[in-house]
Each structure stands twice: as structure tokens, then as C-alpha cells.
């Protein structure tokens, strides 16, 4: 081994040592950097999850304030005071609520019952079960990913393969539940691809899924609907007419109760006062007619409201004949009565033209209220000349009479266009029990049945129960008119004619 080779080996060893030393230092630096990056990543992830968790807590508190604050309060109680005191307080509170409910059910339900019931129905019924019901009823949206074309070359040939990932299902989200004495109002937020009309078509399926007799859908906002489930029927029993005082408002007359347990009022003057009521024989049209008249008995007695009656059967209105200022049975007499009303309307028009937009009700210019029973008997089943004249007069009264103080309320069994040619001139319509599903649309308009107005399913024993839809009402409203027995009609007649007192508390 010569000196040159020894020198080369020595220099090589030194260079290798230097390289190893440099790599060792670089390794230490990289390890330190990696440790720092790992620590920073851990801290970042911890902060990220902490912020995300705090955001979730804040969002839950804002979205569900009562439930979230209640859970936090219970957790704080258990931590600071202990669970035995919590058990004792829970038992005492439950006993107090039960005693309150037993002593005064109305105030309990107003202040506490509906809140507890809404919370329970939301978290124990609708949040866990409603998504499944909606999906089963076809009220979900499936996100099918657009297929991706992948080209693969195989021995000079190109083959296209479609790659499709598994689709996901999006469901409407429950935003809130309001539970009343008989109805649950479930507000849900729609997902893109659904519209409120989709829910209208699924009301019967939703009612079956919830195992209730009725379901109704109302549009709250462009992307929010309220699915209302009727747990029990508050209109199962007849509605008695309450004792009435001297105060009244002809624009807001008590007529019965709604399916939500609230008073039902109808306008006899002003917007939406012209009303057409349709229903089969025995459906309760008489209750729709007599109940508002009982409610405004003081106005009739004082001459502020003047009632006219057309009674082709000569039976129903004749029982309270003294109430009516004008009365007709035959087609000829009905035409004369209508001519008299149209002439009075023309006189009032000439007297107030250019002075007021709506004629105020007074004894000098009373509200002229026409009760036209069995309107189809004179608008179809009579000679053509008389029929055409009657239709013309009714059309004049319904199109021009509102601002002048003339109101027409018609009643019919067969609501076809041939029977009631002026059907569309009545802005407010009431559909009682009918014999065919198609009659619902004839009376209340298109989509009424799909929106829950199932008038053909009303039982024969539920006289006075029906659906209202018209001016000012976005959805069909189920109502029951106050029951007016024969003795109340006679008492009303005696009261109006000045021969007695009106005792209507049946």
C-alpha cells in the first residue's frame, strides 16, 4: 500500500465523517421541526375541536334554548347541590303540576301544559319518527351523483366506464313543534327539490303514518311548512250558543267554534261577507243560517240590520217569519223581493256616490241581509225566464252590494255550476257534509281536498261541521256552527219583534 492510497482513504474517511456529522445535525434539526409541527398540529386540532364544540353548544342553546338551558341547569344542580335534592324537587314540582291541572285545567294548559306537551311531542315523537314517515311518503330527496366517464385503453380500444357513487337521502328538518289541546303543529324546513304542494298530496298518507284521523299542511314561508296533526276532535259535540250581550260587530259575528278550539266569527258586512254554504240534506245548513242571526239579535231589533228571506220550501225560514222584513216562497215572489233589493241598492248608490267608499250602517241605511235558502231550486229548477232574471239580480247584489251594505248568504245542496251559476261571485264559501269528493272542489275551489278539506268524510251525526275557505283564509279551516234549537229561534223572533227576551244559553 503506497502513500497515495493511504491519503485517499484518509481523505475519504474524513469526508464520510463530515457527511455523517452534517446529516446527524440535519436530522436533529428536522426532528426538532417535526416535534414542533406535531405539537402545533395537536394544539391546532385541540383548539379547532374546542371551538367547534363551543359553536355546537351555542348553536344548540340558540336553536333549542329551553331544552339546552334545562339540561345545563340540571347538570349544574347535580354537581353543586347533589342528586337527592334534585329528586325531591322533581317529585314536588310534578305533584304541584298535577294538582294545578286537576284544579284548573284551562290555566294549567295555557301556562304550562302546552309547553310540556310540545317538548314531549317534539323530542319523543316527531324528531325520531317524522323523518321515517316523510321518507316512506316520498317526501325526501335522493342525491344521485352525476356519472363520471372514465376512459380505459384496452389493446388499442377505448372503453368508457361509468363510475357512480352511492346516493344519499336528504330529509326535511323539524324546526319546532307547537302542541295544542287537539292539534300538533310541526314546522319543518324543506330541502331543495321539495315544494309545499308535495306535502299537500301526502296529507292522507301522513295522517295514516301518525295514526290520526286528519292531517293538514300550511305554508309558513317559501321553504317552511307546518304539518298539523289532529290528535283528537274538539268538534265532536254540538256547540251551544253562548249568552250574548248588547255589544256586536257585524264585521265579526260569532258563528261557532274552529277545530283549534277558538271562536269562529263570520263577516256579515264588508269584505268577504257574501257567503255560499253547500251541504247535503241534514248537514247543518240551518245552523250556519240561524247562529249569526242570533248573535246580532240586538242589531236586528234596533233596525241596524234588516233581514230578508227567500224560502222555496216554505218551512225553514217560516219558523221564524217575524224576523224577516221581506219574505218570499214562490219564484215570482222571490224575483219581486230581489227587484226591491236591487232598487234599494240603486237608490243608496245614487245617494252616496262620490261621498264615501263604504256606506256606514245606521238605522236610516241598515245592513240589508238576504238569506237565500235552497238557492238551486230557483236558479235551476224553474222556468228559464224567471231563472235568468233571478240569477241576474243575485249577480248584481253580490258584485255591487258589499260597499253599499247589501249582503247575500246562499244555501244549496247540489253545488254544481249548472245549479248555482253565480257560485264564483261568493268570495267566502262553506262546505258542510257532501255526498261526493268532487263537490268539495266545486264549493271551495281547486286543491281544497288535497289541502285537507275532507267534507265528504264528515259523519252524518256531525251536523254543522264543515270547512271554510275563501277571502282571508289561506288554508281550509274546519269549523262547527253553533247549534240553534227550535225554542231559540222562537225566542229570537219574540226578541226582535219586541215580545220577549232572548235566552240563548242552550
Secondary structure, 3 states (H helix, E strand, C coil): CCHHHHHHHHHHHHHHHHHHHHHHHHHHHHHHHHHHHHHHHHHHHHHHHHHHHHHHHHHHHHHCHHHHHHHHHHHHHHHHCCHHHHHHHHHHHHHHHHHHHHHCHHHHHHHHHHHHHHHHHHHHHHHHHHHHHHHHCCCEEEECCCCEEEEEEECCEEEEEEECCCCEEEECEEEEEEECCCEEEEEEECCCCCCHHHHHCCHHHHHHHHCCCEEEEEEEECCEEEEEEECCCCCCCCEECCCCCCCCCCCCEEEEEECCCCEEEECCCCCCCCEEEECCCCCCHHHHHHHHHHHCHHHHHCCCEEEEEEECCCCCHHHHHHHEEEEECCHHHHHHHHHHHHHHHHHHHHHHCCCCCCCCCCCCCCEEEEEEECCHHHHCCCCHHHHHHHHHHHHHHHHHCCCCCEEEEEEECCCCCCCCCCHHHCCEEEECCCCCHHHHHHHHCCCCCCCCCCHHHCCCCCCCEEEEEECCCCCCEEEEEEECCHHHHHHHHHHHCCCCCCCCCC
